[in-house]
Amino acid sequence: MNSTSQSVDLEQVRAYISEQLAPLVKDIDCKGLYPREFLHGLGRLNGFAAVAPLEYGGLGASLADQIEVTAAVSETCGSTGFVVWCQAACVWYLTHCPNEAARARYLPAVAHGELLAGTGMSNTVKHLSNIEAIRLKARREGDGYRIEGVLPWVSNLAENQLIIVAAALDEGGYLMFAAELDPAQIELRACPTFAGLEGTHTFNVRFRNTRVDADQVLAHPEQFAAHMSRIRPGFCLSQIGIGAGIVRTSVESIKRINRSLEHVNCFLDDQHDELEQTLAELLEHTHTQSRLADEDATDILQVLRLRARIAELSLDATRSEALHTGARGYLMNHGAQRRQREALFVAIVTPALKHLRKDIQALEAAS
């Protein structure tokens, strides 16, 4: 952040969410509606531009500001909060990529929500933690590359939108790149029906001899390790906004229910005051680490612990909301059961809770 940076107008963002997103939530959850126009509108309100530099039309602000935007969206719809994270993560990648040509080509349009973008880095992140093999392969061709391979699911995608992914080179090493979703080179296939998050435009992605030019490359092999180290903390911290928004709404729901049922709900675990206090403390530490992430000075072990804690807290809070609500919370049209499915996603999206615990244990053992 610098002296001329701006802040996101959260009051304006919240009003926009109430007017434009809230009426769509049931169709997003039950019919798989993809809120494309909402996302474009959020971009016009600088809802993805917090971390982008001023010279690219961004706000030059902090990752902490972006987390609060994602949380505000997730209070109303966790599915859409995840899509907002996808877009914001791509802004984070481009902001910190070492290649000016890629940043100039893509960052302004992605930061303003004019070009919607999906992050397909899940496979790479798991590969780098020795969990699974990398699925995309690259070979050099002139000053660019050709890509082959399949990613099983990537979100916030549609034809002529953008995807940011990584691939392994035949001779060793990795590159990270962006590609427009041209159906002549990249095929999108429908995924099986998910239990939730159906409104995220998640597809199976197939690269067939896909050409990547030099100005599409975020990080060449010799730059890749440093770039991943730079973006990893923000990748994890920014997901905390999804869980935080879900927890906030569950807490408020419990408070409302207890106006008439506190005499029996008092016997349940995870009361609203405990959940609220835990979230406040978690967000205080998250904002501290987020401002450190702006300067590439985070404690990665602390970051991973915070990301794991929001997964656990999301599960605790939404389960408590469902139990406080009782039978009504088991109805398909009640928000309590939707938030339980959204919270489960917070715990299984990369890095999943088990992945986080694996990496945390490794870092603790090495310290």
N, C-alpha and C positions, 0 to 999 in steps of 0.2 A: 504494500500500500504506500502511496506517496502523498505529498501535501495537497495535490489537486484531485485526489481520488474522490469518488462519489459513493453514496450508499444506495442500495436498493430501497425503493419506497414500499415498505412492507404493508403499510395501510392500503395503498392502492392495489397491491397484489392481492391482499385478502379480499378486498371488495370485488375484484375481478373473479377470484375463485368462487365467491358466493354467488355471483351473478351467472357465470358462464360454465363452471364445472359442477357445482352441486346438483343442478337439474339433470346432469348426465350420468350420475354415479350408478344408478340401477342398470341402465343400458350398458355401461362400461363393464359392470360385473357380470350381468346375466346374459347379455347379447354380444359381448366382445367388441363393443364400440371403441374404435380408436379415436381419441380426442384431438385430431390433427389441428383443427382450427383453434382450439384452446391453446395448444402448444405454440402456434404461430403468434397468437395474441400475447401470450406470456413473454415471448421473445421481444415483442414491441415494448413491453414494460420493463425490459432489462432483466427478466427473470432468469436468464442464463449467463448474463454478462458480468457478473460480479468480479471474477478473477481476471477477465481479459484486459490487457493493457489499454490505456487510453488511446494510443495511436491506432488501435484496431477497432475503435468504437466501443470498447468496453468501459467498465467503471473504475478499473484499477484498484478495486477494493480487496476484501479478504475472503478466503474460503469460508470463513465463519458466516459471512453474509449469504453465500450460496446455500449453505446448510440450512439456514433459517427459511429461505424460499422453499426448498425441498420439503422441509417440515410443515410449512404452512399448507402446501398442496396436499401432503400426506394426511393431514388432519381430516380432510374431506374425502380423499380417495388415495389409498396406499398404492393402488395399481398405477395411477397417474403420477404419483410421487416417484415411483420407480422409473417411469419414462423420463421424467424431469431429471432424475439423476443420470440416466443414460446420456442425455443431451449435455448436461453440465460436465460430466466426466470427459466427454470429447472436447469441450472447451478447455478443460484442465490440461489434457494431453497436448493440444495444439499450442496453448499458451507457453508451455515449458519445453516444447520440442526444439532441438538444436538447429533445425533446418528452416531458414527464413522463407524459402520458396513455398513450402507446404503451409506454413503459418499464414503467409500473405494470400495464398489461394483459397484457404478454407475458413480461417478463424472469424473474419467479420460476419460472414453469412451464418455460421453455426452459432456464434455468440448472440446474434439477433433473432435466432429462431427462424430465419428465412430458409435455411437448409437444415432439415432435421437429420439427426445422426444417431447411429447405434454403436455401442462399444462391444466388440466381439473379443475382448481380452480375457474372458473367463478361462478358456482352454490354456492360454499362455501362462496365466497366473498359477493355475494348478500344475502345469508342466514344470514351472520353475520351482515349485515346492515338492517335486518328485511324486506327484499324485497321478498324473496321466501323461500319455505321449502327446506331443504337439501334432495337430491335425493338418496344418497348412504347410506346404513346401514351396520354396522359391528357388529359381535359378536366374542367374544374371543374363541380361540381354542388353548389350550396349550400356547406356547410362541408367537403365532401368532394370526391371525384373519381370518374370512370368510366374504366376501363382497357380497352384493346383491344390485341391483338397476340399473337405467338407466340414463345416461347423454345425453341430446338431441343433442349436438354437441361439439366436441373437435377437434382441428386442429393439424396438423403435425403428423398424425398417419398412421401406416400401420402395417401389421402383423410382429411380431418380433421386433417392435420398442417399445418405452417406453411411459408410461403415468404416470403422477404424479397427484394425486387427494386426496380428503379428504372424510371421512365418519363419520357418527354419530353412537356412540355405543348405544346398547339397554339400558344400565344402565346409560347413560348420558356421556357427553364429546365427543370429536372428536379425530380422528387420521389422520395423513397425511402419505401417502405411495406411493411407486412406484411399478408399475407392468409391466412386459413384456407382450406384446399383443399376448398371446398364444390363437389361435382360439378355443382351447378346453375349455378354461375358460372365455374368454372375446370375445364377438361377436361385430364386426363392421358392421354397416348397413349404406347404402348410405343415405345422406340427400337430401331434395328437392333442386332444382337448385337455387343457390343464384344469386343476381344481379351482384356480383363481388366476388373476392376472391375465385374463383372456383379452383385455383391451389394450395390450401392449405391443401389438403387431410383432409377435415373435415368430421367426421363421427358421427353417433349416436352410443354410446358405452353402451353395456349391460354386466354387471357383473352378472354371474350366479354361486353362491356359490364359488367364486374365493378365492383361498388360498393366504394369504399374510404372509410370514415368517418374523421373527424378523429383519433380515438384509435388508428387504424392507421398513421398517418403518422409515420415516424421523422424525416424532414426535408422541410419545405416548400421550394419553389423558392428563397426568400431564404436558407434555411439549408443548402442542399444542398452548395455548394462547400466551406464550412467543415467540414461533417460528413464529406465524402469525404476531405478532407485529414487529418482526425482519425483516421479508421479505416484509411486506406490502409497505414500501416506495419505495424499489427497483422495486417491481412489477409495481407500477404506473409510477415512473420516467423513467424506461426503455422503456415504450410505447411511450414516447415523441419522441424518435428517429424515429418512424414510421411517425408521423405527420411532424416532422422537415424535413425529406427527401422529402416528398410530397410537402411541402411549398416551399422549395428551388427550386425544378424543376418548379413549377408554376411561381415563381418570374422570373426565367431565361426565361421562355416562354413569359411572358408579356414583358420583355425587348426586346426580338427579334421581337415580333409583333409590338411594338411601333416604330421600325425603319421606318416603312412605314405608320402606322396608329395612331401615337400619336396625330395628329391634331383632331381626333374624339374621341379616347380613353381617352383623358384628361378629358372628362366629366363623366367618370365612378368613382365609389367609389373604395377604396382599391387599390391605385396605388402601383407600385412595391417598391418604396422607403419606403413607410409607412409599407408595409408588411415585408420588409427586416429588417427594424429597430426593429419592434416588435419581430420578430423571434430572432434577435441577443440578445435583452434584455432577452427574455424568456430563451434562451439557456445559457446565463451567469448565471442566477439564478438556472437553472436546474443543471448545472455542480457544482455549489456551494453545492446544496442539495445532489447531487450524492456523492460527496466526504464526506459529513456528513453521508450519508447512509452507506458508507464503514465502518464507525466507530459506527454505530447505534446511531446517534446523530441528526437526522433530525427533522425539524418542520413539523409534519404531515399535519397541516393545509396549510402550504405553499406548500407542495408537492401536495396536492389535488387541490389547486388553479392553480398550474402550469399545471397539467394534464388536468384540465378543459380548460385552456387557449389554449393549443395546439389543442384541439378538435375544439374550436371556430375558431382559426386561420386557421386550415386546411380547414374548410368549407368556410371561407371568401376568402382565397387565391385561391382555386380551382374554386369557383364561379366567382371570378374576372378574372381568366385566361380564363374561358369559354366565358365570356362576351367580353373580349378583343379580343379573337380569332374570335368571330362571328360565321357564319354558318359553317365554317370549323371545329370548335370545337364541332359541333353536329354530326359529322361523326363518325361511330363506330370505324374506324381505326385511329382516332386522340387521342393523349394522354390526351387532356384536359378533355374529357368525362370520360375516365378511371380514371383519378385522382379525379374527382368529386365523383365517386363511392367509391374509396379508402378512400377519406376524410370522407365520410359519415360513413364508417366503424370505423374510428378512434373515431367518436363521439358516436357510439353505442356499441363497444366492451367493455366488462366489465373491469373497471368501466365505464359505459356509462355516458354521460354528465348529464343526469337527476339523476343518482346515485351519481355522484360527488357533484352535487349541494345539494342533500339531506344530504350527510355526512358533507359537508362544513357548511351548515346551523346549523346542530346539534352541531358541534364543536364551531362555533361562539357563539351559544346560551349558551354553557356551559362555555365559557371563561369569 
